[in-house]
């Protein structure tokens, strides 16, 4: 970065979540920029790499990401895991198969599920105003919690400004209300319900509503209502101060613009992302989560239908993309739709989706992508996995 304690944030352009550049000096490590060799699993080597493996190889070889890993479930219900590249550039360690990664804004779908479960329990109303649950908290220039509904938050139509563009440079713990207060120092982007614009601030507020209504920490509600309910064994919401990734994982890297080195930024305090992007999971657990969601295991039919009611979101998620209540649909080149979300976090970029006929695919690279070409390549790799 531009100094040992410098932290830069970015929230513009096409993004699938908390697009922010961050580098705590305490964990920064510079390594020589290199193009790692693709690691092809033995099963694929015997008969030649299949289309998914070729896509991962290309992400490493052509786009220069240190590593890529994927989990794919085909129409036969069989799970297949893939890796390419190097998991730790300092030691040369291989990529852990189905290793844990920071999943960024996929966290938003977990939060939306909890909110919609509370809707099903008649403890929250989608059409209630934020002030119903957090009276007097949301006020600012053109911002009034008496005009913003829960639905506006979940569907990104509130007009609330983006807080990640305005955080400070110091690497430290951020309380959720501090994140909200940062956003409220700036004017609204538009009146509630008048437009669609992605803002992480919406999900900080959604998380605060969950805590107020349940009287429990958001992390506990996600764990109880989602993670344990469907048996996600490698998914968790880091506790305050936990900068590590608990299980085997590929290291995440950052490249300063114009530089020829990568920095290891695997360990950091993720509290700045909170309900908008703090969680850790694996590609296979994300496939299980989105499959369980779309098959009705997490929400009653009326709430799932509301979640799948979408508005155009092409500016952020690409051609034909639409945003529901914490859920994104994208058209597939082979026909039909994929449903998921996607996430960016310093060091990691994740894309994935599930289809109506039970296919699922999630792919992660170990560098947060900033170029449009690289993001298109990653999205194409997901499409390839879902359409093969």
N, C-alpha and C positions, 0 to 999 in steps of 0.2 A: 504494500500500500504506500501512500504518500507520506510515510512516517510511521513509527512503530505503533503508535496508538491511534492512527487514523482509521476511521471506519466510514465507508461511503454507502449510501442507500439509494436504490433506484426502484421506481414503481411505474415507469412509463414504458410504452411499447407493448408488444404482445407478451403476455406473461401468464403463467398458470399458477400464480400464487405469490408468495412472499418473495418477490424478486428484489434481492438486496445483496450488496456486496459487503462483506464483513471479514475482518482479519484481526482477531485478538493477538497481540504480540506474544503473549505467554505461550501460545501453541503454534506460532508460525514457524515453518521450516522450509527453507528454499532448497529445491532440488533441480537438477538440470532438466530442461525441457527435452523430452524424448518421445518417440513414437513406439509404444510398447508392442511387442509381438502378440498376435492373437493366440489365445489358448483355446484350442478346439477340444471339446470333451471326447474321450475315447470312443463313445458310441457313435458320435457324428463322424469321427475320423475314419472309421472302418468303411463306411459307405459314402464318404464325402460329406462335407458340411451341408446341412439343410438350409432352407431359406432364412430361418431365424438366426442361425449361426452366422450366415453370410452377412446379415444385416448388422449384427454385433461387431463382426470383424471390420466392417466398413466404418462404423462409428469410431472405432479405435484407430484404424489405419488412415482414414481420410479426414476425419474431423479432429484428430489429435486428442481425444479424451483418454485419460489414463486407463480407464476400465469401463466395461459395460457388463451388465448382468440382466438376465430375463427369466421369467417364469411364465409358461404357456400351458393352458388347458385346452385341448382340442375337443372336437365333437365326440370323440370316444371316451371323454372324461378323464383321460390320462394326463398327469402333470409332467411337464418336461422343463428342466432347468438348464440354463446356458450361461457361460461366462466368456469374456474376452479381455485381453489386456493384462495389466499388473495391478494387484491389490494394494501394494505398498511400494512406492517408488524408491524409498530409502533402503529397503531390505530386499526388494525383488520378490516378495511373497506373492503367491498366486491370489486370484480373486476368490474369496469364499463362496461356494455354491449357495445361492439363496441367502446371501449375507444381509445383515440388518443395514438400513440406510435411513437418513433423515427424509421423511416423505413430504415435507412442506405442506402445501395447501390441500393435499388429500385429507389433512386434518379437518378441513371445513365440512366434508361430508359426514364425518363422525359427529361433529357438533350439530349439524343439521338433523341427523337421525335422532339425537337425544331431544332436541327441541320438538320434533314432530311426534316423538313418543309422549312428551308432555302434553302436546295438543290432543293426542288420542285419549289421554287421561283427563282431559278437560281442565288441566292446570295452567295451560297457556292457550291463547287464541292467536291465530295468524293475523287476524285483523285488528287486534288490540294494539294500542299505541305503546311505544317504549315507556312512556311515563306511567303506564299502568303497573309496571314492575320495578322501574327505577325512577321514581318521581323526582323531577327537578335536576336530574343528573346531566341530561343532554341538552345543552344550550350553547348557542354560538351565533356567528354572523350568518343569517339565513338558515340556521339549524335549530330545530325545536322538537324535542322528544314527544311533544303532544301532537305532532303531525307525521311522525315516522312510525310505521307499523312493523311488527315482527316479520311479516312477509317481505317488506321492503329490505330488511336486513339480509334475510336468507337468499333473496333473489338478486341482490346487488343493485337495487333501484332506489336506495335511500338518498343518494346525493352526498353522503358523508365523505369528507376529504380523506386522503390516504395518509395515515400516520407514519408509515415507514420512510417516507421522503424527508422527514423532519426530525429523526432521532439524533441524539448527540453522538460524539465520537468515542466516548469512554465505554470500554467493555465491562459491563456490569449487569446485575439483575434489574429487570424492569417489572414493576407491578402492573397488572392489567389496567387499573384505573389511570396509571400514569401514561400508558399508551393511548387511552381514550382522550385524556387531557391534552396530549400533544396534538391530536387531530383537531380538537375543538378550538385550538388557537387560530385555525384557518377557516376561511369561508366555505360554505357549501358549494359543491360543484353544480348542483341543480336542485330544483324543488322535488320533494319525495314523489316517486312514481312517474316522473316525467321522462326519464331516460334510464338507460342501463350503463353502468360503469363499475368496473371491478375495483373494490376497495377493501383492504384487509380490516379496516376499522369496523365494518359491518359485523364481522365475526367475533371481534373482541366484545362488542356489545351483546351479541347472541350468547357468548360464554358467560358474561356477567348476569344475563337474565336466567340462565340455567342455574347458576349458583344462588341467586336470590330466591328463585321459586323452590328449589329443592333443599336449600340450607346446607348443601354439601359442596366440596370442591369439584370443579369441572372434571378434573382428572379422575376422581372417584366415580362420577356418574358415567363417564365414557367407559371406564373399566367394568363397572357393574352391568350397565345396560347393553353394551356392545361387545367388548373384548371377551369377557367371560361367557357371555350368552352364546356366542357362536364359536368359541374355542380357538381364538387367535393366540397362539402360543408365543409368538415373537413380536408382539405389538404392545407398545406402552407409551404413556405420556410422561416424559421425564419429570422427576421431582425438582423443586427449586434448588438451584445450585449444582445440579447434575449435568456436567458438561461432556460426559463420556457417552459412548455407545456400548451397551452391556455385552452383547454377544458378538461372535465373529462378524467382521464387517470389512468392506473395502474402505481405504482411506479416501477422504474427499479433498479436492484441490481447487485452488484459485490461481488464475493467471492475470497479473496486472496488465492492462492494455499497453501495448508497445514493448512489453518485456518478453524475454525468452526463458523464463523460469516458472515453475509451478510451486505453489506454497501449500503445505499440508494444513488444512483448517478443519480437520475432523472433529476436534474437541472445541466446544464453545458453549457458553451459556445461551440456551435457545429461548429464554423467556421473552425476548423482544417479539417473538412470533406468536406465542401463547395459543389462543383458540384459532388463530388464523394459520398456524403452521408448525406447531412444536413437536408433533409426534414422531416416533421411530417405529419402523415396521420392516417387513421383507416383501419382496415382490409376490411371493406365493400367498402370504397373509392378505395382501391387498386384493388379490384375485378372489380369495375366499370371502372377504368383506363385501366387495361389490356384487359378487354372485349371490350371497345371502340376502343382501339388500334388494336386488332386483327380483328375486324369487319369493319375496314376501316374508322372510324369516325375521325381519327386524321391525317392520311396520305393518299395521293393518292396511287393507286395500285402499281405503279413502285417503289416508295420509301418504301412501306411496304414489297414488295418482296425483296428488297435489305436488309432490316432490318432482314428478316428471312433467309437470306443466311448465313449459319453457318459453323464453323470450330470446330474440336474436342476440348472439354474443360473438359475432365474427371478428370484431376488432381485437379481441383478446385471444380467442381460441381457434381462429382460422375459418376458412370458407365453410358455410353451412352449419357452423356450431351454434348451439342454443344452450341457455343456462336455465336450469330449474331452481329448486330450493337446495342449493349446495350440490347440484348434480349437473353434469355437462353431457349433452348428446352431440355426436359427430357422425356425419354420413361416411359410410365405408365405400371404398372403390368397388367392392364386390356386391354392393347392395345392402340395404338395411342400415341400422345405426349401431354405434357402440356407445355405451354409457359408462361414465367414470368421472374423473376430475383432473388429476395431474397435480404436480407440485414442484416448486423450485425452492431450494434452500442452499446457502453457501456451501459448495462442495458436492452437491447432488442435484440431479434433475430426473424426475420420474414422470413417465406417461403410461397410460394403460386404459383398458376398457373391457367391458363384457358385452355379450350379444344376447338377443332373445333366445337363441337356440343353445345357449350354455357354453359358448366359447369364451375364453378369458385370456388376457395377455397383459403383463406389466413389464416394462423395461426401464432400467435406471442406468445413468452414466454418472461418473464420479467427478464431474465438474459442472458447475452451474452454467448453463448455456446462455450466451449473450447475442450470438449471431442468428439471424433469421434462417440462414441455410442450415445450420446445425440443428435448429429446432425442427425444421421441416424434415430433416433426415431421421430424427428420432421418432417423429410422428408417423412417418412412412414405415419405419421398422415395426411399429405397433400395428399399423394397418396390414402389413405383410403377414404378421403372426396371426391376426384374426381372420384373414382371408385365405390362408393357405389350405 
